[in-house]
Amino acid sequence: MCKPFGGRRGKAVVDITATLLNRGKENKEVDCSVTILDSSGQKVGYSRTNLQVSTGHPAALRQSIEIERPQLWSPDRPYRYTALIAINAEDENEDRIEQAFGIRTIQIDAQSGFRINGKKIKLKGGSIHHDNGLLGAVALDRAEERKIELLKANGYNAIRLSHNPSSPYLLEVCDRLGMLVIDELYDVWEREKFMPQGYHLFFRDHWEKDVEEWISTNRNHPSVVMWSIGNEIMEAADTSGFRIAQNLAAKVRSLDPSRPVTEGMNDMKGIFSGKDHWDEQAGHMGLLDVVGYNYKSHKYESDHKKYPQRVMYGSESYPLKAYQYWEKSDRLPYVIGDFVWTAMDYLGEANAGNTKYVSINAPKEKSITDMVNEGVPMDVIASFAAAPVKLPAVFVSGSGDLDITGEKKPPMYYRDVLWDNSPVEMLVHAPIADGMLEQTTDWGWPDEWPSWTWQGSEGKKLQVRVFTKGDRVKLELNGKLIGESPVSDRSEFIAAFQVPYQAGELKATAYSKGKEIGSRTLRSAGRPVAVRLTADRSEIRPDRNDLSFIKVEVVDQNGLLVPTDGIKFKFSLSGEGELAATGNGNPVDMESVNSTTVASWKGRAQAIIRPNGKKGLVTLKASADNISEGRIQILIKE
């Protein structure tokens, strides 16, 4: 634990606590040394002491070391130190451990929001589950690392672990890359949530040990900025929920008083009763340092009037309402950020982010509230909520800003503008057949894509949406003006046009106060002529925890992506590796991830190469009928 004061020009006190175990038959006097190294390996602090360690009884080593002019850890500069703890006893080999750590301060209050090292920042966040796309629920090191790299590259500075402890390596990556983390432990406490065989059966007997292991394992990670004790807890509005929250919060603070305690709150009682029970949880929320609001941005300002010292954030939010959530997070000092559900698509909760076409005359599907009002039994409603899948089969949630292969989905382009990652983005809605209507859940998104390749729709009007924080958008097709539109926060930074489809070049230009601030161009692709393979890394280690992710694309003669579905790629691999998984981002493609034949979706697919532990080369080939084969080599070396 570090106690920095005085900023980078002052000093920090590093408190080291280690537990020593003597498994021998005799008591020992041991020599204990602690060395602090900076990122270049230079010694910046040292202490040494002797300690008596009785056999069979743990002993605590406690040391405090001052570091002059410390380098501070932050998302922009994730600087880390290393503590080397060495234990020496007569006639025995030295025992030592290395622990990386960071020095930083966190301050959170309703007046100034979230500050790290005194600097105010808003949390541009996303909730993530533990799976790794086509690899499934496996925590291979490179897959964990790539996930955080992708999120950082897309503008995220924070993640919320939903709703269980992560792999140790994921937090190591967050430390190294500078990703802030809300570390969340539970999705249920004592009361069942849809799953009869869930963890609620074990909570009462195991929660205390769980919390001790959770905090002691993760508290040295500078990336962890809050401890979350639960998500959408069923008993949150009841006295039992208050009691459990009180016990959990007290236990967390006893193990780590340096970080705030939070929880993802929703009105679970209200969901099933059809009435608003949000305020019944006020006492429960009062036990928390920071309150997570799941889908409750409409409560921010009214709750602030009632509880002016309460600090809030959007612990889960709908992609479809991205503007409303982010506008309030950005504007209100007591709302410290927003975490979309979800940052990356995941396996399970299939159809949550479903977008589909139905007949205009199709009856509206019933919601949980509708069923409650109709008197449908709770066990039937729970079954519906736990398994909402309908044919055609869907194997992913569909709610991510990135799909399961790591490619951007449409909502990420809008978020790019909201987060100032890009001055202008443009999406085109797929043609809608006559007599059909699009239905989109709040976790989904309209069927629109950054594409101007819609063969067969010539002359048909397509909706084009342009996102920008400028004040005016000009849209041109093949050099001819289609139209201009004002843009503002009132339009949620969106300009919409109806454009008759004609192959060529569609260009959107954004202006602010008469000055061009950016443009985006979509070009129609020609016929498919080749398969293109691109590796995220062309050199990997002979380690089973390493991977190379290969992007597979259909391209035309100019190298433009041809966003075609259903082109069959046939993979063959040779050398010192294997295909760990193959597939695409299509939510209804149920082909096995072990298949060597994969269909394109939006012109793309993915193959993941895993080394077999030996040095050498891996060659991957991808062929398809009537187009040129793609080929790539991956070097495996130390």
Helices and strands as residue ranges (DSSP letters): E 2-5, G 7-9, E 11-20, E 28-37, E 43-53, E 59-68, E 81-88, E 95-101, E 106-109, E 113-116, E 119-120, E 123-128, G 133-135, H 141-153, E 158-161, H 168-177, E 180-184, G 199-201, H 203-218, E 224-231, H 239-255, E 261-265, H 268-273, G 278-281, H 282-285, E 290-294, G 297-299, H 300-306, E 312-317, G 319-321, H 322-331, E 335-341, E 355-359, H 368-373, H 378-386, H 410-418, E 424-429, E 436-440, E 448-449, E 461-468, E 472-477, E 480-486, G 489-491, E 494-500, E 505-512, E 515-523, E 530-535, E 539-540, E 548-555, E 568-575, E 577-583, E 597-599, E 604-611, E 616-624, E 627-636
